[in-house]
Amino acid sequence: MAKHKWKFKAHFRTGAYGWKGTALASKRMREAVSEIKKAARADSALAGEGAIELMCRLYPACEHIDGSSGSLGTALNRTIAALVPIVAKADWDMNTRGKLLEDLYEAVCNDGWSILSEVEDHWGEICVYPGLANLWADRLVPFLRDVWSSESRGYVTGDGACMSCLLYTHRYDELEELIALDRVKLWSNAKFWAAALVQQGKVDEAVAYAESIRDLHEGRYDNHSIDEFCEETLLEAGRAEEAYTRYGLRILGQGTYVSVYRHLVRKYPHRDARQILLDLMGKSGEKGKWFAAAKDAGFLDVALACARSGGAEPSTLLRATRDFAEKDPHFAVDVGIESIKALLSGMSYELPTGLDVAVHYEAVMAVACQHGMQEQAKAELARAACSPFGDRLLREALMRKLLQDSPPATLRRENSDERPV
């Protein structure tokens, strides 16, 4: 039978990508994963071989790329996350799987960026056969024990694979002994003992152990990973209320405000979505930042309150004015007015100009005039223009727009001593 020809091989040669190769490499990774997944529909064994082939080629192909932006790391992590299950599901006998894992382990040892650390963490699962996992554990335990017992504990390749195999084969005593030897107690290793406690039904002990690792390092490392473990452990134990109260709202900072809100709503489908949003707003202390999340969720009263609290990006508010011009013109006008106030207050990411004020003004008045709200809108904007707060030049720009549309007598300034613009 002819050997399968993988298209992705041509794109993942040693040194294939240069310093600015992030975008192209990320694209090629997506294409390669798609190619392998397509093969998996017909032949899981072939797809598994392709997955291992790609993983072995990732570091040699990408090692010269500038990864400082984090985009490359994200692409690599997504690729590995997609490939690990394919390897685990491949239809191989124990001998074939053992030979292919030897090739993969060689790539792990030569991986200068720890790209394949996630693969190590699932080594027991990709062994599939408990007998094979036991062989790997027997091979790695003595080496790991010697390194962690030495006076100068150094970095060792294969620690994750070793502990994953011990966990997979339920060799809890040996796993506990190894973890006890690790004087550094990083969560990347400690998580295996926490998982072992969960497997033994000791949920409270597992959560307490994870928290003890956080306390040991005074919360400097792995906070999100520990929170995620504790939350998932409590959820799987049917303790959703405790999971939400203790850990759910700690997700703040792990993405955009919209994505954080949607993530929690998906994770806790039985909780009131509106209350989740209010809880997040209260926890973060930055009410205005939740405008887009509230708007997209349909809670327009909450969204308007967010806009009025300050902190929302004016361009986001302007976009809402245009989007809701027909669906809810009152909301559109109110939000548009808040966008102008935000400009005057300097809330924009970029330094606003008089032209920005004019653009926002025209958008607001277009909706207001169409729905008979122009006088109320002008009165509110006049108060903003006459206020002593905010950028003077921007307030003058707003006043000029108002004067173009209204008789001066209707726009008397609150401070009679101040000259009209």
Buried (B, 14 or more C-beta within 10 A) or exposed (E): EEEEEBEBEEBBEEEBBEEEBBEBBBEBBBEBBEBBBEBBEEBBBBBBBBBBBBBBBBBBBBBEBEBEEEBBBEBBEBBBEBBBBBBBBBEBEBEBBBEBBEEBBEBBEEBEBBBBBBBBBBBBBBBBBBEBBBBBBEBBBEBBBEBBEEEEEEEBBBBBBBBBBBBBBEBBEBBBEBBEBBEEBEBBBBBBBBBBBBEEEBBEEBBEBBBEBBEBBEEEBBBEBBBBBBBBBBBEBEBBEBBBEBBBBBBEEEEEBBEBBBBBBEBBEEBEBBEBBBBBBEEBEBBBBBBBBBBEBEBBEBBBBBBBBBBBBBBBBBBBBEBBBEEBBBBBBBBBBBBBBBBBBEBBEEEBBBEBBBBBBEBBBBBBBBBEBBEBBBEBBBEBBBBEEBBEEBBEBBBBBBBEBBEEEEBEBEEEEEEEB
